[in-house]
Amino acid sequence: MKKLINQPEDFVKESLAGMAVAHADLIQVNYEPSFVYRTDAPVQGKVAIISGGGSGHEPMHVGFVGMGMLDAACPGEVFTSPTPDQMLAAAQQVDGGAGILYIVKNYSGDLMNFEMATELARSEGIRTLNIIIDDDVAVKDSLYTQGRRGVGTTVLAEKICGAAAEQGYNLQQLANLCRKVNLHGRSLGVALSSCTVPAKGTPTFALGDNEIELGIGIHGEPGRERVSMKSGDEITEILVRWLCPSQASLIDNIDYSRTVREWDEAQEGWVDVELLNKPLQKGDQILAYVNSMGGTPVSELYLVYRKLAEICEQEGLQIVRNLIGPYMTSLEMQGCSITLLKLDDEMLRLWDAPVKTASLRWGV
């Protein structure tokens, strides 16, 4: 293993310290417990948005703290969920009196800890709601989840909801918007190689020299199938049009229903909420997001995007916005993921709104 680290146990803290020095105009870092927050927090009268998860996926989430996205992010150890005390401390730091929206990827540890944090925050008089992102169409259940995993749509939800918060949406409006973004997004990824967690020092999983894993998770969770290496166009075609009995692809998606838990303020407790994803339709306007898993260069992502745009045109889907780059990674894993997000006028307007973070900025 060759990595630019000192001691594995210091990796996350030292990385955060570097971010704090590099982006002192945008963020500050609290270390005990660890969270990153925007320098002007709390913004009075604005709903604060917090997300988080295991480190190793940077720039998600810490790179998206700032105007127009997150008010705070809670990094766990590598591929390990952050703890409720991190989330509560972050909420206390950034609460401007209008409440907190937690955006939570669908992994068992994240769900449990963010639910605990919600209860703790509410016991202190901080209004808090949770919305789950579960957009990975690869598998229905996985190593760390019940139901679909939360992946690329998380980045898009943080941008769209962050813009809405800046424009004065209240807490319930933001929760409804975030849920809508999740229902309109779908993702699928492929790994060409494994990755190595610093504290472990060996690859998370093994792939043969001529093997790739379709439907991989961002922590190296098993996907749908291992196949022999193929051309970039062939891999893109599989990711977008992959037909498998009772399973979804990005374009030929099937209805997907499930039950999630959300906090109901009227009932003052957790309730089951039924959600339904509908397939994309010809004529839909979409945002196409091609993401590097960390080790794949941008030049290869543009090759994938070229084929993706060709397929979308053939299928009658209109790409009106795109995002291409390493925004949600798995350390040094080679591979990519594709996220398609159906846009309406509200979501398009909010996507275009100004943003200024360490890793995403425009309009400022």
N, C-alpha and C positions, 0 to 999 in steps of 0.2 A: 504494500500500500504506500503510495506517495501522495501526501497532502500537505498543504501549507498550514500546518497547525503547530502548536507547542504541545501542551498536555491535553489529551482528549477531554478531560473533565473541565477544562477552561475554555473550550472551543466556543460555546455559545456566548459566554460572557465577554470574551475578547472580541468576538465579531460584533456584538452590540456596541462595545466601546468604540470600535472603529467607525461604525455608523454614526454614533453621537458626535464624533470629531468631524467627520466628513460633511454632515448635514445639520450643523448646529443651528442654522437659521430656520430649520423645519421641525426638528424633533428634539426631545430630551429622553433620556433613558433612566428608568428606575431599576435598581438591581435587586433589592430585597423587599418584596418579590419582584421578579423581572417583568417589566412591561415598557413599551415605547409609546410616547404620547406627543401630540402636536404642541409646539412651543406656546401657542396662544390659548391653550386649554386652561380652564373651561371656557367655552363660548356661551355666554349667558343667553338663555332663551332658545337655544338650538338643541335638537335631539342629538345626542352623541352616539356614534356608531363604533362598536368594538368587535373585533374578531380575533382569531388566534388559532394556534395549533402547534404541532411539533416543528422544531427548527429543521432545516435541511431543504425547505421548499422555497427559499428566498428567490426573488423579492417578496412573494407572498409570505406573511402579511405585513411584516415590519416595514417593507419598502413602500407600502401604500398608506402610510400615516401622513396626513397633511390636509390642506385645504381641498375640499372636493372629494375626499375619500374617507378614510378612517380617522377617528379621533384618538384611538389607541389600539394597540395590538399586543397580544400576550403570547410570547414564544415559550414553548416547552423545550425540554432537551430534544436532541435530534430524534425525529419520528415518535415523539412522546407527547401526549396531550398536556397542555398547561393545567395548572391546578386552580381550584376555586378561589384561593386567596389571591392569586395573581389577578383574576378577573374582577374580584371585588375591589381590590386596591386600584385597578385601572378605572373602574366605574366611579369610585370616590374622587379620583383625580380629575376626570373629564366631565362629570355631571354638571351641566349648566342650568339645571332646574326643569328641563323639558323631558327628561327621561333618557333611557339607554336602550338601543337596539343591539342585541347580540346576533351576529351572523355566524352560524354554526355549521361546519361541514359534518356530514353524516358518518361519523366514526363513533364507536361505542364510548370510548373514553371522553371524547369531546362532548358528546351529548350529556353524559352523566355529570361532568364537571361544570358545564355551562348551566345546567339545570340547578345544581347546587348553588352556583354563583347568583343566579336569578333569585332564588329564595333568600339568600343572605342579603342581597342588595335591597330587596323589597322589605325585609325585616328592619332595614335602616331607613326606610322611607324613600328609597330611590326607585322610581317606576322603571321597570325593566321588562322587555319582551324578547323572546327568542324566535328566530326563523331559521329553519334547517335548509341546507342546500344538499340535494341528492340527485345529481344530474348524470352520473356515469352509467351509460346504457350497457356497459360490457357485461356485468353480472348483476343478479338480483340480490344475492347474499355473498359476503366475502369474509376474509380473515378477521377484519376488525369491524364489520358492520352487519346490521340486519337491514336488508333493503339495499338500494343503490348507494354507491359511495359519492361523497361530495368532492368535486374537482373543479374544472375550469370555469364553470358558471359562477363560482365564488368570486373570482377576480372581477367579473363583469357586474355582479350584484353590488360589490363594494364601490365600484365607480358610479353606477347609476343611483344607488341609494345615497351615496355620499353627496352627490350633486343635489338630490332632493332635500336632504337635510340642510344644506346651505341655503336653499330657496324657501325654507320655512315650513316644510311638511311637519305635521305633528307625529307623535309616536305611532299611533294606530295607522295613519296613512303610510308611514314608512314601512311598517310591518306588512301591510297589504301589498305595497309595491315590491318588496323583497320576495314575498311569496310568489307574486306574478312572474318576476324575473326567473325564479327557480323553475316554475312550471313551463316557461318558454325556452329553457336551455337544455341542451343535451351534449354529452362529451364522450369521446372514446380515444384511447391511447395505445401506443405500441412501444415496446422496449427492444432496443437492439443490443443492449448490454445491461449488466446489473449495476449496482452502486454499493459503496462501502461506508457504513456508519463508523465515524472515527473511534468511538469507544469499543467497537467490535473488532475492527481491523481486517475483516474478511468480507467478501461479497455477500450481499443480502440473499441472493439466489444465484443459481448457476445456469448459464446459457451456453450451448455449444457454439463453436466458431461460426457455424452456418445456420444458427437458429435465431428466431425472433419470437417474442411473446406478444400476442394480440390481446388487447383488453387489459393490459397491466394496470395495477394500482400505483398511486404515487408513493407508496411505502414498499413497493416490490411485491404487493399481494398478487396471487395468481390471477391470470386473465382467463380468457375463454379457450385459447388454443395456442400451441407452439407449432410453428411451421418453418420451412426452410426460408432463408433470406431471399428477398425478391427486389425488384427494381422500385425506385421511389414512386413511380406512377402506379404500379401494381399495389403497393402498400396503401397508398392514398385511396385507391378504388375500393380496396377491401374495407378500410375504416369507414368510408362514407356509405357504401352500398351493401355492406356485409349482411347477407340474409341467413338466418339460422332459425329453425323451428322454435316458436314461442319466445324468441329473443329479438331485441330491437337492433336496428342500425341507426345511423345518424339521420338518414333521409327516409328510408322505408320504415319509419318508426311505428310501433303498435301502441295502442292505448296502455297507459301504465297507471294503475290505481294503488294507493297505499294509505295507511293511517299513520300520522305523526302526532307528537305531543307538542302543544303550545300552551302558554299561560293565558288564561281567560280572566281579564280584570273584573268582569261582572261577577263571575263565580269565585274569584280569588283562589284559583287553583289550576292545576293542569287538566286539560281536556284533550280528548282525541279529535283530530281534525282529518277529514277525508280529503285527499288530494287526487287529481286526475290530470295526467299529461295527455295532450292530444297530438296526433302526428302533424308534421309540417304539410302545408298544402301548396300546390302550384300558385304562384303569384305572391307568396309571402315575401316580405322584406326581412333580411337577416343580417346579423353581424357574424362574420366568419373569423374565428380566432384560432390561429395555428401557433402552438406553444412548444418550446423546446423543453425536454425533461432535464436539461442541464448540460449535457455533453454534445448535443447536436448543434452545429453552427447555423447561424441565421441564413446563410446561403442555401442550405438544404431545406430550411423551412419555406423559403420562397419557391423552391421547386415543388414542394407539397402544395403550397397555396395556388400555384399555377394550375395544377391538375384539379384541385378542389374547385376553383372558379369555373373551370371547364365543365365539371360534373353538375355544379349548381345551375349553370346556364341550360344544360341539357334537361334538367329536372324542373325548369320553370321557377327556380328560386332566385330572387334578386338580392345580390350582395350589395348593401348600401354603406356598410362600414366594415372595417377589418382591424385586427390587432395581430401582430406577428412578432414573436420574440420569446425570450426565456422569462416568463412572468410567474410560472408555478412549476418549480423544478423538483427533482429528486436527487439532490447532490450532483454527482457527475454522470448520472445515467444517460446513455445515448438513447434517443428515441424522441417521439413527439406525441402530442395529443391535438385533437381537433374539437372545437366547441362551436356549435351553431346555436345562435340565439335569435328567435323570432322577435322582431321589433315592432312596436306600435309607435304612434306619434309621441306619446309621453316619454317612452324609453329612449327614443332617438334624440329628443330634445335634451334629455338629461345626460346621455352619453356625450353629446357635443359640448356640454357645459364645461367651464374652466376647471382644471385640476392642477395641483402643484404638490407633488410628493417626490421622494427620492428617486422613484423608479417609473413614475408615470406623470407626465405634465403636458398640458397644452392650454392655449387660450389665456396665458398669463405672461 
